[in-house]
Structure formats: C-alpha cells, structure tokens
Amino acid sequence: MKAMEEKILREGQILPGEILKVGSFLNQQIDTEFLREMAEEIATLFKDCGATKILTVEASGIAIATAAGLAMNIPVLFAKKHKTSNVDGEILSAPVHSYTHGTDYNIVVSKSYLSPGDKVLMVDDFLASGNAFMGLLGLINGAGATCVGACAAIEKRFQGGGDMLRKMGIRLESLAIISAFEGNSVVFDSI
C-alpha cells in the first residue's frame, strides 16, 4: 500500500532498538480517514478468504482490526494481555513476547468467543519477529478454529516474523514491508 509507505516516511520516527514510532497516525493517535483506507485495502485483499471473525491483540491492534471488521462486515475479537475478572469461564491462553515492551505475557480470550467453526483472519498493527501472530495462532488452534490469513499494517521483514509465517503456509499480506532501517531512513521491500 503505497499510501502507508508515504505516511511512514512523512510521520514515522526511527527510535533506538529498531523501533518505528507511528503514534501520530496508527497506534496512539489515529488518523481515522487513513484508518478507513487501510480497512478498505484489507477488505479488498481478503475479500475471498471466507473469514467469519477477525482476531487481534490488545491494544494497538484493536483500531485497525475493528475498522477491517467494519469493512468486511464480520465481528472482531481481541485477546487481552492479562486475564481479568471479566474474562470468566473457560479461556484459551497463549504466551507472547513483546519486542517493543521487552516483556512476556499470556494473551487470553474466553473460549465461548472462538469456536471450531470460525474462520479467523489475524490483524495487527506491527509484525516484527512474529510473536504476537504466533500467540494468536495458538488461540485459533486451541479453539479448533481455522486461520485463513494474517494482515499487518507494517511488517519489519528484517526481523523474520513474516517469512516465518509464510513458510508455515499462512497467507500474509502487509500494507507496508520494511526491509531495513539505514540511519534515519526507512527502506521498503516488496515480495
């Protein structure tokens, strides 16, 4: 998605530790018109995948997943990073390591929200080493549901997560793929 690359070049900031800050439009402050464009692109890319549900991880993935759910007219489920008192009954759980926050946590969803008949599209804001997507895949598999694809707004290809998912046979579409950071410059890639 050329518009995503242009937005990153205009508004993104490279921080130490190979972190790309896009808080001005994607994961703190949200450019709602651009969010609509992203959602339409996701809906177009996955129009024939048969998804019955979108799954993401709280918190930064919720906006893009919800917008995609609206565009595709399917429900959205987000995995919480911690089991809270309002997540009751049987749960599905999977470990995830957050590269950005440098911490481990167990993502959880109520088992009643993810069932064997679901065809699930995973959507998140970033794909780096693939930990969040692997956690989501663990929830999908734990429910006996089917993963029909994955979409990342921004993939940092040089961290290997996207290639890992592709090797597993998961259909992955990323709205922008970054192959490297060179100084303060972002180098984009295409597959």
N, C-alpha and C positions, 0 to 999 in steps of 0.2 A: 504494500500500500504506500505509494509514493507520498501521499499526504502525511503519513506517520513519520516517514524519514525526514520530511521537511520540518515537521513540528519538533522532532527531536533536535535537529540542527539549530532551529531558532530558539527553543526554550529549554532544552536539556542541558544539564551540567554534569561533567565527569568529576566524581569525588574520589578520594583515595580508596584503595581496595577494590578498584574496578566496579564501583557503584555508579549507576546512571540515575541522577535525580531528575524526575519528571513530575514533581509535585505540583508544578504550576498548571498542569492540564490533565493529569491522569490519576494520581494516587494521593493527593491531599486536597488540592483544589481541582475541580473537574470542569473542563470546558464542555458544556453539555451539547453544543452543536457538533463539536468534534466527536463526542461520545456517540451521538446519533450516526455519524458517518462510519465510525468503527463498527457499530452494531449492524448497520446495513451491509457492510463488507463481510462480516462474519456470517450473517444470514445468507448471503449470496454464495459464499464459499462452501457452506454446509447445507445448502437447501435440499440436497438429495440424500443426506446421511440417515434420515429416519429417526433423529433424536426425539425422545419424549421428555427429556429433562436435561438441564444444564447444571453442572456441579462445579463449584469453586471453593476457595479457602477464604475465610475472613482475613483481613478486612479489605485490602486494596483490590481484590478481585471482584468484590460484590457489585460495584458500579458497572463495570464492563459486562459482567455476566448477566446482570439484570437488564441492561439495555439490549443485549443479544437475545435474551429470553423474550422481551417485548417484540423485537423484530421477527423472531421465529415463532412467536405465539406458543411458547412452551414454558412450564414452570422452572424456577431456579431454586436450587438447594445450595446452601453454603455450609461447609464444615467449620465448626468452631474450633478454636485453638486450645480450648480447655473445656472439660466437662463442667457445666454449671448446673445449678438446681433446676433450671427449666429444661434441661435435657434429661428426660426421665425414661424409664422403661429400658428395653434392650437397646444397646448402642453398637455402632460399628466404630472402630478406632484404628488409626494407623500412625506410625511415627513419621515425623518430618523434621528435617534440619533446615533452619532458616539461614541462608547465606548472608543476607542483609543484616539480620539481627544477631547472628552468631549464637543461636540458641536452638535447643531441641524441644519439641513439644509433641503431644499426641493430638491429632485432629479427630474430632468426633462428630457423628450425626446420629440422630435417632433412627433405629433400624426401620421404623414404620414409614420413613420418608424415602427410602431407597429399596426397591424390591426387585426380584428376579426378572420381571417383565420390562424393567426400564432399559432404555437405550440412551446412554449418557454421553453427552458432549462435555468435555472438561474445558473450562475457560479460565484464564488468569491474566494478570497484568504483565508479569515477567516470567520468562523461562531462562534459567541460568544452568545450574547443574542438574535440574530435573527433580529435585527432592519433593517439591510441592505436588507436582504431577504424579510422581510415584506414590505419594501418600493418597492422593485422590483415587488413583488406580487401585490401591489396596482396599479402599472403601467400596469401590464398584465391584471388585472381585469378591469381597467379603459378603456382599449382598446377593451375589449370584446374578448381578446385572451385566449388561454388555456395554463396553466402551466403544463408541462409534467415531471417536476422534478427539483431538485436542487443539485448542487455539490459544496462542499467546499474543498479547498486544505487541510485546517486544521480546525477542529472543536474543540472548547473548550467546551466539553459536560457539564462540571460543571457549565456553565453559562446559560444552559437551552434552548438556541435557537433551537438546533437540535431536542430536544424532543418536543418542541412546534410545529415545522413544521411537524414532524412525526405524532403527534396527530391530526393535521389538514388533514392528509391523503396525504401529499406531499411526493413523493418518494425522499429521501435524501441519497446521497452517499458522504461520506467524505473520502479523501485519507489518513488522519490520524485523529484519535479521541483521544483527551487528556482528561483524566478523572480527573486529579489533577496536581497541582504543589506542590511538597513536598521539601521545601528548594530550592535548585538549581537543583532539579531533576524533570523530566517530567515523569508522569505516563500515559501510554497509555491504552486505553479501546477498546473493540470491541463489536459490537452489535450482 
